[in-house]
């Protein structure tokens, strides 16, 4: 039970840190939006997510094929 309390306390402290820095995040987002850099950030994030999704789909297809082959034997 003591370990559970430590985990909850740690998570709560992380939430407090995030809440304390929320104002800076808004200011940074406005700054990046005014310079047009926010679109670069969004494009990079979307590219990474699409790459991860395509990688997961290819792994799923390979795994399905291997399962079918192992079931035949």
Residue, then its C-alpha position, 0 to 999 in steps of 0.5 A: x500500500x505504501x508503494x501505491x501512495x508513492x505512485x499517486x503522490x508522484x503522479x499528482x506532483x507531475x500534474x501540478x508541474x504541468x498545471x504550473x507551466x500551462x501559461x508558458x505553453x500557451x505563450x509558446x504556442x502563440x509565438x510559434x503560430x505567429x511565426x508560422x512554425x506551428x505548421x512545421x510542428x504539426x507536419x512533423x507530428x503527423x508524419x511521425x504518426x503516419x509512419x508509426x501507423x504504417x509500421x504497425x499495419x505492416x507488422x500486423x500483416x506479417x504476423x497474420x501471414x506467419x500465423x496462417x503458415x504455422x497453422x497449416x503445418 
